[in-house]
Amino acid sequence: MSLPTMGPVPLSAMNPAANTVLHSKISDDAGTIPVELSCREYLKALVGKGLRTDAIKFLAAWLPPRESIWFGCLGVWQVYRLLGQPGAREILDKITDYIKQPTEEKLAGLGAQKELRKDRSTMGMLAQAVIYSGNNISPYPKKPVKPKPSLVGITVANALIAAASKWPGKDRNACLDQYIEMGLDIAEGKHLWAPNPGQNYPGLREGSKTTSMFEKPRNIWDK
């Protein structure tokens, strides 16, 4: 399996949303929102309609592969650190190590590709997203298969939505809202994998709220 190209990809919130919608599994409920809108306005419309899971699907598809997987890691970790699930931190550490410095060795360290693709757990889906970010998902050297470009975002979104369903708080929407804020921050180049000593927890919005999609942004973890 060849390594993915993990170089930075410039994003513009003013680009039309149509291409991103094609690469995500947005629900029929979002069908009335014009895809000619800019990415930011389309996302704002999803939030305005209360289509939180669609907003997460859109963000995960809009972000480049590296940033999308990072989005998944931060969001899933925020939930699973509260649940204390055995083994979850170990898998997340392996994925984040790979995102920080992609190598064949770190990719192989995630486990056998054949087994990972059968794993329907939240952590399994994140690991699958890493596999799908590559240039070849075929186990046969002479029969390369390039993954569809939509697979990374779709799989990351599924992992985030699955993690949110396990959030121990009473208001699941608050968790989804935090994901949306986090995804937007990552799209704007904030909270990436480089160390940030000013943050108590990676990925949590701090400081200016000018880019918020919400009237009252909620920071539900960093107390």
C-alpha positions as CSV (number, residue, x, y, z in Angstrom):
1,M,0.0,0.0,0.0
2,S,1.5,3.3,-1.0
3,L,1.4,6.3,1.3
4,P,-1.0,9.1,0.8
5,T,0.0,12.6,-0.3
6,M,-0.4,14.5,3.0
7,G,0.6,18.0,1.8
8,P,-1.5,21.0,2.9
9,V,-4.5,21.8,0.7
10,P,-5.8,25.4,0.7
11,L,-9.4,25.7,1.5
12,S,-11.8,28.6,0.7
13,A,-15.0,29.0,2.5
14,M,-16.3,30.9,-0.5
15,N,-16.0,27.9,-2.9
16,P,-19.3,26.4,-4.1
17,A,-20.6,23.6,-1.9
18,A,-21.6,21.4,-4.8
19,N,-18.4,19.4,-5.1
20,T,-18.3,18.7,-1.4
21,V,-21.9,17.6,-1.3
22,L,-21.1,15.1,-4.1
23,H,-18.5,13.5,-1.8
24,S,-20.6,13.2,1.3
25,K,-23.7,11.3,2.2
26,I,-25.9,14.3,3.1
27,S,-29.5,13.4,4.0
28,D,-32.5,14.1,1.8
29,D,-33.5,16.7,4.5
30,A,-30.8,19.0,3.1
31,G,-32.1,18.8,-0.4
32,T,-33.7,22.2,-0.3
33,I,-30.4,24.0,0.4
34,P,-28.9,25.3,-2.8
35,V,-25.5,23.6,-3.5
36,E,-24.5,26.8,-5.3
37,L,-24.0,28.5,-1.9
38,S,-20.5,28.9,-0.7
39,C,-19.2,26.2,1.6
40,R,-19.5,28.4,4.6
41,E,-23.1,29.5,3.7
42,Y,-24.1,25.9,3.0
43,L,-22.7,24.8,6.4
44,K,-24.5,27.7,8.1
45,A,-27.8,26.7,6.4
46,L,-27.4,23.1,7.6
47,V,-26.8,24.4,11.1
48,G,-29.8,26.7,10.8
49,K,-32.1,23.8,9.9
50,G,-30.8,21.8,12.9
51,L,-29.1,19.2,10.6
52,R,-26.1,18.7,12.8
53,T,-25.1,15.2,11.5
54,D,-25.3,16.5,8.0
55,A,-23.1,19.5,9.0
56,I,-20.5,17.0,10.3
57,K,-20.6,14.9,7.2
58,F,-20.1,18.1,5.1
59,L,-17.2,19.2,7.2
60,A,-15.5,15.8,7.1
61,A,-15.9,15.7,3.3
62,W,-14.7,19.3,2.8
63,L,-11.5,19.0,4.8
64,P,-8.5,17.4,3.0
65,P,-7.7,13.8,4.1
66,R,-5.1,14.6,6.7
67,E,-7.2,17.4,8.3
68,S,-10.3,15.2,8.1
69,I,-8.8,12.3,9.9
70,W,-7.4,14.8,12.5
71,F,-10.9,16.1,12.9
72,G,-12.1,12.6,13.6
73,C,-9.3,11.9,16.1
74,L,-9.9,15.1,18.1
75,G,-13.7,14.6,18.2
76,V,-13.6,10.9,19.1
77,W,-11.0,11.5,21.7
78,Q,-13.1,14.1,23.4
79,V,-15.8,11.5,24.1
80,Y,-13.7,8.5,24.7
81,R,-11.5,10.1,27.3
82,L,-14.7,10.6,29.4
83,L,-15.7,7.0,28.9
84,G,-12.4,5.5,29.8
85,Q,-12.8,2.7,27.3
86,P,-9.8,0.2,27.4
87,G,-7.6,0.3,24.3
88,A,-9.2,3.4,22.8
89,R,-6.3,5.7,23.7
90,E,-3.8,3.3,22.3
91,I,-5.5,3.2,18.8
92,L,-5.9,7.0,18.8
93,D,-2.3,7.5,19.7
94,K,-1.3,5.3,16.7
95,I,-3.5,7.2,14.3
96,T,-2.4,10.6,15.5
97,D,1.3,9.5,15.3
98,Y,0.7,8.6,11.7
99,I,-1.1,11.9,11.0
100,K,1.9,13.9,12.5
101,Q,4.4,11.9,10.4
102,P,3.0,9.5,7.8
103,T,5.3,6.4,7.3
104,E,4.8,2.9,6.0
105,E,5.8,1.6,9.4
106,K,3.2,3.6,11.3
107,L,0.6,2.6,8.8
108,A,1.4,-1.1,9.2
109,G,1.3,-0.6,13.0
110,L,-2.5,0.0,12.8
111,G,-3.0,-3.7,12.1
112,A,-3.9,-5.9,9.1
113,Q,-5.8,-4.0,6.5
114,K,-8.2,-6.9,5.9
115,E,-9.2,-7.1,9.5
116,L,-9.5,-3.3,10.0
117,R,-11.9,-3.1,7.1
118,K,-14.2,-5.5,8.9
119,D,-14.1,-3.5,12.2
120,R,-17.4,-1.5,12.6
121,S,-16.4,0.1,15.9
122,T,-15.7,3.8,16.2
123,M,-12.0,3.2,16.5
124,G,-12.1,0.7,13.6
125,M,-13.8,3.4,11.4
126,L,-11.1,5.9,12.2
127,A,-8.4,3.4,11.3
128,Q,-10.3,2.6,8.0
129,A,-10.2,6.3,7.2
130,V,-6.4,6.2,7.4
131,I,-6.4,3.3,5.0
132,Y,-8.7,5.1,2.6
133,S,-6.4,8.1,2.5
134,G,-3.8,6.0,0.7
135,N,-3.3,5.6,-3.0
136,N,-3.9,1.8,-3.0
137,I,-6.2,-0.3,-0.9
138,S,-5.6,-3.6,-2.7
139,P,-3.8,-6.4,-0.8
140,Y,-2.6,-7.7,-4.2
141,P,0.6,-6.0,-5.5
142,K,-0.2,-6.5,-9.1
143,K,-3.9,-5.4,-8.8
144,P,-3.8,-1.8,-7.3
145,V,-7.1,-0.3,-6.4
146,K,-7.3,3.5,-5.7
147,P,-10.0,4.3,-3.1
148,K,-12.8,6.7,-4.0
149,P,-12.0,10.2,-2.8
150,S,-15.2,10.3,-0.8
151,L,-14.3,7.4,1.5
152,V,-12.1,9.3,4.0
153,G,-14.7,12.0,4.8
154,I,-17.6,9.5,4.9
155,T,-15.8,7.2,7.3
156,V,-14.5,10.0,9.5
157,A,-18.1,11.4,9.8
158,N,-19.5,8.0,10.7
159,A,-16.9,7.7,13.4
160,L,-17.7,11.1,14.8
161,I,-21.5,10.5,14.8
162,A,-21.0,7.1,16.4
163,A,-18.8,8.7,19.1
164,A,-21.4,11.4,19.8
165,S,-24.0,8.8,20.4
166,K,-22.0,7.5,23.3
167,W,-21.4,11.0,24.9
168,P,-22.3,10.7,28.5
169,G,-24.0,14.1,28.8
170,K,-27.7,14.6,28.6
171,D,-27.6,16.9,25.5
172,R,-26.2,15.0,22.5
173,N,-26.7,18.1,20.4
174,A,-24.2,20.0,22.5
175,C,-21.6,17.4,21.5
176,L,-22.5,17.6,17.8
177,D,-22.3,21.4,18.0
178,Q,-18.8,21.2,19.5
179,Y,-17.8,19.0,16.6
180,I,-19.0,21.5,14.1
181,E,-17.1,24.3,15.8
182,M,-14.0,22.1,15.9
183,G,-14.3,21.1,12.2
184,L,-14.6,24.8,11.2
185,D,-11.6,25.7,13.3
186,I,-9.5,23.0,11.6
187,A,-10.7,24.2,8.2
188,E,-9.4,27.6,9.1
189,G,-6.0,26.2,10.1
190,K,-6.4,26.2,13.8
191,H,-6.0,23.3,16.2
192,L,-3.8,21.2,13.9
193,W,-1.4,18.5,15.0
194,A,1.4,20.9,15.9
195,P,1.7,21.3,19.7
196,N,-0.2,24.3,21.1
197,P,0.9,24.9,24.8
198,G,-2.0,27.4,25.2
199,Q,-4.7,24.7,25.0
200,N,-5.8,22.6,27.9
201,Y,-7.1,20.0,25.5
202,P,-6.4,19.7,21.8
203,G,-9.1,20.9,19.5
204,L,-11.1,23.1,21.8
205,R,-12.0,26.5,20.7
206,E,-10.4,29.3,22.7
207,G,-10.3,33.0,22.3
208,S,-12.2,34.7,19.4
209,K,-15.7,33.4,18.6
210,T,-16.0,35.5,15.4
211,T,-16.1,32.4,13.1
212,S,-18.8,30.6,15.2
213,M,-21.8,29.1,13.5
214,F,-23.8,29.6,16.7
215,E,-25.0,32.6,18.6
216,K,-23.7,31.2,21.8
217,P,-20.8,28.8,21.1
218,R,-20.6,26.0,23.7
219,N,-17.4,24.6,25.1
220,I,-18.7,21.5,26.8
221,W,-15.5,19.8,27.8
222,D,-13.0,22.4,28.9
223,K,-14.3,23.5,32.3
